[in-house]
Amino acid sequence: MNIQSQIQLKPFNTLSLNSIASHYVEINEMADLELALAYAKEQQLNILILSGGSNMLLPEKIHALVMHMNIQGIDVLADDQDTQTLRVGAGQNWHDFVLWTTTQKIYGLQNLALIPGLVGAAPVQNIGAYGVEVGDFIQSVEVYDRVLNQTASILAQDCNFAYRHSIFKDDPNRYIITHVVFKLLKQPNLKIDYGDLKTAMQNDLTPENLQQQVIYIRQSKLPDPKDYPNAGSYNENPVDGQLTLDEDFLLFEHTDGLNYVNTEIARVDDISGLIGLSNTDKFQINLTEGIGGGFLYPKTNTTLLGKDRYDEFHISGYGLSAKVGLNFTFFKYFFIQTELKGGYIEMNDIRTTKDKADSAEQNFWFFQRIIAVGGIFRL
């Protein structure tokens, strides 16, 4: 066991957040785990279990012993005509494990391909995708029980697996998952009725194609964290259709307006004669038309996923507009002007952090009714 101090955790979280751990240790075997727990108790340190680093926000500084799970290994525990039982280390990469099962002709997990993270995190929220949940294929979960200070094997029926839920989620500080035991199928039982998966597979109804189509669909929806840092994949349907995001998670507002800086070209045509008005010195009617364009220069106040607040003026897009109206002029000096004005705003580069690679988009159509009263005087 090698406990290190002041370790940067940026490489170990998919959001690529800068986070310094006061103490860090990689857990490669059970002996490492037991020694690390003893060290934390002796030094009176809190413990943070770090798996694949997705679906989590790390603070800038962590005063705790960060235990990075890296227990590897895939062992065959049982093999019969219909199933194969595997014991898999909690530090095994989940997607690599799914791919391995397909090459070994054992099935059940293909719908769960490309979910980021490690095997040990899979039972915690009972990961699922495209009509399959991992709990359907878990026989047991091996843990270290921090309350009883001993190892244990929890059968699947005692894990209380439900939609994105398990006992490990109810009591996150009690159990440290070290291995997961899977019971997989020798004969494929394809689940392809979810969404557009069946259409994507066409006539190639094989586990290999199922896995590949799941990968294609997920790649089209979620960027690779190696290329573009993101929180990974997480989806939980809100209770009663209600979902609340607070300011600690996301704050986004244009605190000083959109600031549409624009120029217009206008034309004014006297149409008094068309309606029989001859004395335009007293009353004149003009038709006004115009087009315009410009750029948006907002001051966007953004706090995004724990990063530093961004609050600066910046050019974020462009706008186009057109207008038509009537101008009523009295005694050459006083007027009432009515206009209908519409346009389109395209903000395709709204800065959200100090990193230019981070941005948001916003676009909309607008319509205005304008009535102006004024006078014309020489200075």
HELIX and SHEET records of a PDB file:
HELIX    1   1 LYS A   10  PHE A   12  5                                   3    
HELIX    2   2 MET A   30  GLN A   43  1                                  14    
HELIX    3   3 TRP A   94  THR A  103  1                                  10    
HELIX    4   4 GLN A  110  LEU A  112  5                                   3    
HELIX    5   5 VAL A  119  ALA A  121  5                                   3    
HELIX    6   6 VAL A  134  PHE A  137  5                                   4    
HELIX    7   7 ALA A  156  ASP A  158  5                                   3    
HELIX    8   8 ILE A  167  ASP A  170  1                                   4    
HELIX    9   9 LEU A  197  MET A  201  1                                   5    
HELIX   10  10 PRO A  207  LYS A  221  1                                  15    
HELIX   11  11 VAL A  239  GLY A  241  5                                   3    
HELIX   12  12 SER A  272  ILE A  275  5                                   4    
SHEET    1   A 4 GLN A   4  GLN A   8  0                                        
SHEET    2   A 4 ILE A  20  ILE A  27 -1                                        
SHEET    3   A 4 LYS A  61  MET A  69  1                                        
SHEET    4   A 4 ILE A  47  LEU A  50  1                                        
SHEET    1   B 5 ILE A  74  ASP A  79  0                                        
SHEET    2   B 5 THR A  83  GLY A  89 -1                                        
SHEET    3   B 5 TYR A 175  LEU A 185 -1                                        
SHEET    4   B 5 ILE A 138  ASP A 145 -1                                        
SHEET    5   B 5 GLN A 150  LEU A 155 -1                                        
SHEET    1   C 2 GLY A 128  ALA A 129  0                                        
SHEET    2   C 2 VAL A 132  GLU A 133 -1                                        
SHEET    1   D 3 LEU A 250  HIS A 254  0                                        
SHEET    2   D 3 LYS A 299  LEU A 304 -1                                        
SHEET    3   D 3 TYR A 310  PHE A 313 -1                                        
SHEET    1   E 5 TYR A 260  ASP A 270  0                                        
SHEET    2   E 5 PHE A 283  LEU A 296 -1                                        
SHEET    3   E 5 GLY A 317  PHE A 330 -1                                        
SHEET    4   E 5 PHE A 334  ARG A 351 -1                                        
SHEET    5   E 5 SER A 359  GLY A 375 -1                                        
END                                                                             
